[in-house]
Amino acid sequence: MENQEQPQGTAQKEMKEMFARFFLDIAKLIFATLVLGNILAIFFSTEEIWKILCLIVIGFFGTVSSALMAYNTIKQTS
């Protein structure tokens, strides 16, 4: 009976680790596109800086929230 439960627990752990990797990848994408891309835009465009700054703030928020989701998923598997 114990042998049957162990592979199922391992499969659930692998699934949670896969979700954690997914959320970390999303965090990297959000950071790269919204934050880094718009920081570069500040240097090339002085018009409507408030829009660029809003996108940077949204990017930071998205990055932090995705990273927290990944951290919580990893924490649950431990």
N, CA, C and O atoms as a printed pandas DataFrame, in Angstrom:
     atom_number atom_name residue_name chain_id  residue_number  x_coord  y_coord  z_coord
0              1         N          MET        A               1    0.818   -1.187    0.000
1              2        CA          MET        A               1    0.000    0.000    0.000
2              3         C          MET        A               1    0.872    1.265    0.000
3              4         O          MET        A               1    0.574    2.243   -0.686
4              5         N          GLU        A               2    1.945    1.220    0.780
5              6        CA          GLU        A               2    2.832    2.365    0.858
6              7         C          GLU        A               2    3.531    2.621   -0.477
7              8         O          GLU        A               2    3.772    3.772   -0.840
8              9         N          ASN        A               3    3.856    1.553   -1.208
9             10        CA          ASN        A               3    4.538    1.699   -2.492
10            11         C          ASN        A               3    3.656    2.386   -3.518
11            12         O          ASN        A               3    4.163    3.081   -4.398
12            13         N          GLN        A               4    2.339    2.202   -3.422
13            14        CA          GLN        A               4    1.438    2.846   -4.372
14            15         C          GLN        A               4    1.309    4.340   -4.084
15            16         O          GLN        A               4    1.143    5.135   -5.010
16            17         N          GLU        A               5    1.384    4.724   -2.828
17            18        CA          GLU        A               5    1.250    6.128   -2.471
18            19         C          GLU        A               5    2.510    6.926   -2.803
19            20         O          GLU        A               5    2.433    8.115   -3.115
20            21         N          GLN        A               6    3.643    6.287   -2.736
21            22        CA          GLN        A               6    4.902    6.992   -2.969
22            23         C          GLN        A               6    5.015    7.539   -4.396
23            24         O          GLN        A               6    5.375    8.705   -4.555
24            25         N          PRO        A               7    4.722    6.746   -5.452
25            26        CA          PRO        A               7    4.809    7.337   -6.799
26            27         C          PRO        A               7    3.807    8.468   -7.011
27            28         O          PRO        A               7    4.095    9.426   -7.728
28            29         N          GLN        A               8    2.633    8.361   -6.391
29            30        CA          GLN        A               8    1.649    9.427   -6.537
30            31         C          GLN        A               8    2.148   10.706   -5.859
31            32         O          GLN        A               8    1.977   11.801   -6.394
32            33         N          GLY        A               9    2.757   10.567   -4.700
33            34        CA          GLY        A               9    3.330   11.728   -4.020
34            35         C          GLY        A               9    4.470   12.335   -4.811
35            36         O          GLY        A               9    4.627   13.555   -4.853
36            37         N          THR        A              10    5.266   11.484   -5.436
37            38        CA          THR        A              10    6.367   11.968   -6.266
38            39         C          THR        A              10    5.829   12.710   -7.483
39            40         O          THR        A              10    6.377   13.738   -7.882
40            41         N          ALA        A              11    4.754   12.188   -8.071
41            42        CA          ALA        A              11    4.155   12.849   -9.233
42            43         C          ALA        A              11    3.591   14.214   -8.848
43            44         O          ALA        A              11    3.719   15.176   -9.606
44            45         N          GLN        A              12    2.972   14.301   -7.681
45            46        CA          GLN        A              12    2.447   15.593   -7.231
46            47         C          GLN        A              12    3.579   16.581   -6.969
47            48         O          GLN        A              12    3.462   17.767   -7.278
48            49         N          LYS        A              13    4.671   16.087   -6.400
49            50        CA          LYS        A              13    5.819   16.953   -6.135
50            51         C          LYS        A              13    6.423   17.459   -7.445
51            52         O          LYS        A              13    6.786   18.630   -7.552
52            53         N          GLU        A              14    6.530   16.581   -8.432
53            54        CA          GLU        A              14    7.062   16.991   -9.737
54            55         C          GLU        A              14    6.150   18.008  -10.404
55            56         O          GLU        A              14    6.625   18.937  -11.057
56            57         N          MET        A              15    4.830   17.835  -10.242
57            58        CA          MET        A              15    3.875   18.768  -10.825
58            59         C          MET        A              15    4.012   20.145  -10.169
59            60         O          MET        A              15    3.973   21.165  -10.858
60            61         N          LYS        A              16    4.173   20.179   -8.848
61            62        CA          LYS        A              16    4.350   21.457   -8.155
62            63         C          LYS        A              16    5.664   22.119   -8.552
63            64         O          LYS        A              16    5.725   23.340   -8.701
64            65         N          GLU        A              17    6.709   21.322   -8.724
65            66        CA          GLU        A              17    7.984   21.885   -9.166
66            67         C          GLU        A              17    7.874   22.448  -10.576
67            68         O          GLU        A              17    8.502   23.458  -10.895
68            69         N          MET        A              18    7.076   21.797  -11.422
69            70        CA          MET        A              18    6.865   22.285  -12.778
70            71         C          MET        A              18    6.136   23.633  -12.742
71            72         O          MET        A              18    6.488   24.549  -13.486
72            73         N          PHE        A              19    5.115   23.755  -11.874
73            74        CA          PHE        A              19    4.417   25.030  -11.729
74            75         C          PHE        A              19    5.352   26.111  -11.201
75            76         O          PHE        A              19    5.283   27.261  -11.635
76            77         N          ALA        A              20    6.224   25.746  -10.268
77            78        CA          ALA        A              20    7.173   26.718   -9.724
78            79         C          ALA        A              20    8.110   27.219  -10.815
79            80         O          ALA        A              20    8.376   28.418  -10.904
80            81         N          ARG        A              21    8.611   26.306  -11.648
81            82        CA          ARG        A              21    9.482   26.720  -12.756
82            83         C          ARG        A              21    8.728   27.616  -13.732
83            84         O          ARG        A              21    9.291   28.574  -14.262
84            85         N          PHE        A              22    7.444   27.303  -13.971
85            86        CA          PHE        A              22    6.618   28.107  -14.862
86            87         C          PHE        A              22    6.488   29.534  -14.328
87            88         O          PHE        A              22    6.666   30.497  -15.074
88            89         N          PHE        A              23    6.177   29.668  -13.032
89            90        CA          PHE        A              23    6.019   31.001  -12.455
90            91         C          PHE        A              23    7.336   31.777  -12.458
91            92         O          PHE        A              23    7.334   32.992  -12.651
92            93         N          LEU        A              24    8.450   31.092  -12.249
93            94        CA          LEU        A              24    9.743   31.774  -12.314
94            95         C          LEU        A              24   10.051   32.235  -13.737
95            96         O          LEU        A              24   10.600   33.318  -13.934
96            97         N          ASP        A              25    9.699   31.416  -14.726
97            98        CA          ASP        A              25    9.905   31.824  -16.116
98            99         C          ASP        A              25    9.031   33.020  -16.470
99           100         O          ASP        A              25    9.471   33.929  -17.175
100          101         N          ILE        A              26    7.792   33.021  -15.980
101          102        CA          ILE        A              26    6.906   34.163  -16.214
102          103         C          ILE        A              26    7.489   35.421  -15.569
103          104         O          ILE        A              26    7.446   36.502  -16.156
104          105         N          ALA        A              27    8.032   35.275  -14.359
105          106        CA          ALA        A              27    8.639   36.428  -13.680
106          107         C          ALA        A              27    9.799   36.985  -14.498
107          108         O          ALA        A              27    9.954   38.200  -14.616
108          109         N          LYS        A              28   10.612   36.094  -15.061
109          110        CA          LYS        A              28   11.741   36.553  -15.881
110          111         C          LYS        A              28   11.258   37.276  -17.132
111          112         O          LYS        A              28   11.824   38.301  -17.515
112          113         N          LEU        A              29   10.217   36.749  -17.768
113          114        CA          LEU        A              29    9.690   37.388  -18.974
114          115         C          LEU        A              29    9.107   38.764  -18.673
115          116         O          LEU        A              29    9.349   39.724  -19.404
116          117         N          ILE        A              30    8.338   38.849  -17.595
117          118        CA          ILE        A              30    7.751   40.136  -17.221
118          119         C          ILE        A              30    8.853   41.147  -16.934
119          120         O          ILE        A              30    8.789   42.291  -17.384
120          121         N          PHE        A              31    9.857   40.721  -16.190
121          122        CA          PHE        A              31   10.950   41.636  -15.853
122          123         C          PHE        A              31   11.675   42.095  -17.108
123          124         O          PHE        A              31   11.975   43.279  -17.263
124          125         N          ALA        A              32   11.952   41.162  -17.995
125          126        CA          ALA        A              32   12.707   41.509  -19.202
126          127         C          ALA        A              32   11.925   42.452  -20.106
127          128         O          ALA        A              32   12.494   43.404  -20.640
128          129         N          THR        A              33   10.646   42.206  -20.285
129          130        CA          THR        A              33    9.894   43.022  -21.235
130          131         C          THR        A              33    9.444   44.344  -20.646
131          132         O          THR        A              33    9.713   45.400  -21.218
132          133         N          LEU        A              34    8.764   44.302  -19.512
133          134        CA          LEU        A              34    8.198   45.536  -18.986
134          135         C          LEU        A              34    9.214   46.409  -18.267
135          136         O          LEU        A              34    9.199   47.629  -18.429
136          137         N          VAL        A              35   10.081   45.819  -17.489
137          138        CA          VAL        A              35   10.989   46.633  -16.681
138          139         C          VAL        A              35   12.201   47.071  -17.496
139          140         O          VAL        A              35   12.428   48.268  -17.674
140          141         N          LEU        A              36   12.973   46.121  -17.988
141          142        CA          LEU        A              36   14.195   46.485  -18.713
142          143         C          LEU        A              36   13.891   47.228  -20.004
143          144         O          LEU        A              36   14.576   48.193  -20.343
144          145         N          GLY        A              37   12.871   46.786  -20.722
145          146        CA          GLY        A              37   12.511   47.455  -21.970
146          147         C          GLY        A              37   12.102   48.898  -21.765
147          148         O          GLY        A              37   12.454   49.766  -22.564
148          149         N          ASN        A              38   11.365   49.159  -20.708
149          150        CA          ASN        A              38   10.911   50.526  -20.466
150          151         C          ASN        A              38   11.975   51.394  -19.817
151          152         O          ASN        A              38   11.946   52.615  -19.971
152          153         N          ILE        A              39   12.905   50.798  -19.102
153          154        CA          ILE        A              39   14.027   51.595  -18.595
154          155         C          ILE        A              39   14.846   52.117  -19.767
155          156         O          ILE        A              39   15.296   53.262  -19.754
156          157         N          LEU        A              40   15.038   51.281  -20.777
157          158        CA          LEU        A              40   15.740   51.749  -21.978
158          159         C          LEU        A              40   14.933   52.813  -22.706
159          160         O          LEU        A              40   15.507   53.738  -23.281
160          161         N          ALA        A              41   13.609   52.694  -22.689
161          162        CA          ALA        A              41   12.766   53.672  -23.374
162          163         C          ALA        A              41   12.867   55.050  -22.738
163          164         O          ALA        A              41   12.691   56.059  -23.422
164          165         N          ILE        A              42   13.146   55.109  -21.446
165          166        CA          ILE        A              42   13.291   56.410  -20.778
166          167         C          ILE        A              42   14.449   57.196  -21.392
167          168         O          ILE        A              42   14.360   58.414  -21.550
168          169         N          PHE        A              43   15.524   56.509  -21.733
169          170        CA          PHE        A              43   16.694   57.194  -22.275
170          171         C          PHE        A              43   16.474   57.687  -23.703
171          172         O          PHE        A              43   17.115   58.646  -24.132
172          173         N          PHE        A              44   15.579   57.044  -24.435
173          174        CA          PHE        A              44   15.379   57.414  -25.833
174          175         C          PHE        A              44   14.157   58.290  -26.063
175          176         O          PHE        A              44   14.026   58.896  -27.127
176          177         N          SER        A              45   13.264   58.368  -25.090
177          178        CA          SER        A              45   12.050   59.151  -25.271
178          179         C          SER        A              45   11.784   59.963  -24.014
179          180         O          SER        A              45   11.713   59.416  -22.913
180          181         N          THR        A              46   11.639   61.255  -24.184
181          182        CA          THR        A              46   11.335   62.098  -23.030
182          183         C          THR        A              46    9.855   62.449  -22.977
183          184         O          THR        A              46    9.399   63.064  -22.012
184          185         N          GLU        A              47    9.107   62.069  -23.992
185          186        CA          GLU        A              47    7.678   62.347  -24.007
186          187         C          GLU        A              47    6.933   61.290  -23.200
187          188         O          GLU        A              47    7.236   60.099  -23.269
188          189         N          GLU        A              48    5.975   61.749  -22.454
189          190        CA          GLU        A              48    5.087   60.878  -21.683
190          191         C          GLU        A              48    5.863   59.895  -20.807
191          192         O          GLU        A              48    5.659   58.683  -20.877
192          193         N          ILE        A              49    6.741   60.434  -19.993
193          194        CA          ILE        A              49    7.542   59.595  -19.094
194          195         C          ILE        A              49    6.650   58.901  -18.077
195          196         O          ILE        A              49    6.985   57.808  -17.619
196          197         N          TRP        A              50    5.515   59.507  -17.708
197          198        CA          TRP        A              50    4.653   58.893  -16.703
198          199         C          TRP        A              50    4.109   57.553  -17.183
199          200         O          TRP        A              50    3.926   56.642  -16.376
200          201         N          LYS        A              51    3.847   57.415  -18.484
201          202        CA          LYS        A              51    3.369   56.124  -19.006
202          203         C          LYS        A              51    4.458   55.061  -18.887
203          204         O          LYS        A              51    4.188   53.918  -18.520
204          205         N          ILE        A              52    5.669   55.445  -19.197
205          206        CA          ILE        A              52    6.790   54.509  -19.110
206          207         C          ILE        A              52    7.015   54.091  -17.661
207          208         O          ILE        A              52    7.241   52.916  -17.374
208          209         N          LEU        A              53    6.951   55.067  -16.745
209          210        CA          LEU        A              53    7.137   54.749  -15.326
210          211         C          LEU        A              53    6.022   53.843  -14.804
211          212         O          LEU        A              53    6.273   52.965  -13.978
212          213         N          CYS        A              54    4.795   54.050  -15.281
213          214        CA          CYS        A              54    3.682   53.171  -14.881
214          215         C          CYS        A              54    3.931   51.741  -15.350
215          216         O          CYS        A              54    3.669   50.794  -14.609
216          217         N          LEU        A              55    4.427   51.577  -16.558
217          218        CA          LEU        A              55    4.721   50.235  -17.060
218          219         C          LEU        A              55    5.851   49.581  -16.274
219          220         O          LEU        A              55    5.835   48.370  -16.055
220          221         N          ILE        A              56    6.827   50.374  -15.850
221          222        CA          ILE        A              56    7.913   49.826  -15.031
222          223         C          ILE        A              56    7.371   49.347  -13.690
223          224         O          ILE        A              56    7.744   48.274  -13.216
224          225         N          VAL        A              57    6.487   50.140  -13.076
225          226        CA          VAL        A              57    5.891   49.745  -11.791
226          227         C          VAL        A              57    5.047   48.487  -11.958
227          228         O          VAL        A              57    5.111   47.586  -11.121
228          229         N          ILE        A              58    4.265   48.414  -13.018
229          230        CA          ILE        A              58    3.468   47.212  -13.292
230          231         C          ILE        A              58    4.385   46.016  -13.506
231          232         O          ILE        A              58    4.085   44.911  -13.053
232          233         N          GLY        A              59    5.490   46.232  -14.188
233          234        CA          GLY        A              59    6.450   45.154  -14.406
234          235         C          GLY        A              59    7.056   44.649  -13.117
235          236         O          GLY        A              59    7.193   43.441  -12.922
236          237         N          PHE        A              60    7.425   45.580  -12.220
237          238        CA          PHE        A              60    7.953   45.160  -10.921
238          239         C          PHE        A              60    6.903   44.385  -10.137
239          240         O          PHE        A              60    7.213   43.358   -9.533
240          241         N          PHE        A              61    5.662   44.869  -10.142
241          242        CA          PHE        A              61    4.590   44.178   -9.421
242          243         C          PHE        A              61    4.362   42.780   -9.990
243          244         O          PHE        A              61    4.218   41.820   -9.233
244          245         N          GLY        A              62    4.329   42.660  -11.307
245          246        CA          GLY        A              62    4.153   41.345  -11.932
246          247         C          GLY        A              62    5.305   40.406  -11.649
247          248         O          GLY        A              62    5.102   39.213  -11.423
248          249         N          THR        A              63    6.513   40.941  -11.660
249          250        CA          THR        A              63    7.688   40.122  -11.363
250          251         C          THR        A              63    7.656   39.607   -9.934
251          252         O          THR        A              63    7.888   38.423   -9.687
252          253         N          VAL        A              64    7.370   40.496   -8.998
253          254        CA          VAL        A              64    7.344   40.097   -7.586
254          255         C          VAL        A              64    6.222   39.104   -7.322
255          256         O          VAL        A              64    6.422   38.129   -6.598
256          257         N          SER        A              65    5.038   39.335   -7.899
257          258        CA          SER        A              65    3.924   38.413   -7.648
258          259         C          SER        A              65    4.199   37.036   -8.248
259          260         O          SER        A              65    3.876   36.026   -7.623
260          261         N          SER        A              66    4.780   36.969   -9.428
261          262        CA          SER        A              66    5.103   35.672  -10.025
262          263         C          SER        A              66    6.189   34.955   -9.238
263          264         O          SER        A              66    6.129   33.740   -9.053
264          265         N          ALA        A              67    7.178   35.707   -8.778
265          266        CA          ALA        A              67    8.234   35.092   -7.973
266          267         C          ALA        A              67    7.688   34.588   -6.640
267          268         O          ALA        A              67    8.112   33.537   -6.160
268          269         N          LEU        A              68    6.750   35.325   -6.036
269          270        CA          LEU        A              68    6.134   34.863   -4.788
270          271         C          LEU        A              68    5.306   33.600   -5.003
271          272         O          LEU        A              68    5.302   32.705   -4.158
272          273         N          MET        A              69    4.604   33.530   -6.136
273          274        CA          MET        A              69    3.853   32.307   -6.444
274          275         C          MET        A              69    4.797   31.119   -6.564
275          276         O          MET        A              69    4.508   30.032   -6.063
276          277         N          ALA        A              70    5.916   31.330   -7.225
277          278        CA          ALA        A              70    6.900   30.252   -7.368
278          279         C          ALA        A              70    7.473   29.865   -6.012
279          280         O          ALA        A              70    7.636   28.680   -5.724
280          281         N          TYR        A              71    7.777   30.848   -5.181
281          282        CA          TYR        A              71    8.326   30.569   -3.851
282          283         C          TYR        A              71    7.328   29.782   -3.002
283          284         O          TYR        A              71    7.703   28.823   -2.328
284          285         N          ASN        A              72    6.060   30.189   -3.036
285          286        CA          ASN        A              72    5.043   29.476   -2.262
286          287         C          ASN        A              72    4.855   28.057   -2.765
287          288         O          ASN        A              72    4.636   27.144   -1.968
288          289         N          THR        A              73    4.936   27.856   -4.068
289          290        CA          THR        A              73    4.807   26.514   -4.626
290          291         C          THR        A              73    5.975   25.645   -4.197
291          292         O          THR        A              73    5.785   24.481   -3.844
292          293         N          ILE        A              74    7.176   26.193   -4.225
293          294        CA          ILE        A              74    8.356   25.439   -3.787
294          295         C          ILE        A              74    8.270   25.143   -2.292
295          296         O          ILE        A              74    8.621   24.049   -1.851
296          297         N          LYS        A              75    7.805   26.112   -1.520
297          298        CA          LYS        A              75    7.692   25.945   -0.074
298          299         C          LYS        A              75    6.702   24.828    0.278
299          300         O          LYS        A              75    6.915   24.095    1.243
300          301         N          GLN        A              76    5.627   24.699   -0.496
301          302        CA          GLN        A              76    4.628   23.660   -0.240
302          303         C          GLN        A              76    5.165   22.276   -0.549
303          304         O          GLN        A              76    4.731   21.303    0.067
304          305         N          THR        A              77    6.097   22.157   -1.486
305          306        CA          THR        A              77    6.636   20.840   -1.835
306          307         C          THR        A              77    7.647   20.359   -0.812
307          308         O          THR        A              77    7.904   19.159   -0.721
308          309         N          SER        A              78    8.224   21.266   -0.043
309          310        CA          SER        A              78    9.239   20.870    0.943
310          311         C          SER        A              78    8.612   20.222    2.151
311          312         O          SER        A              78    9.321   19.828    3.078
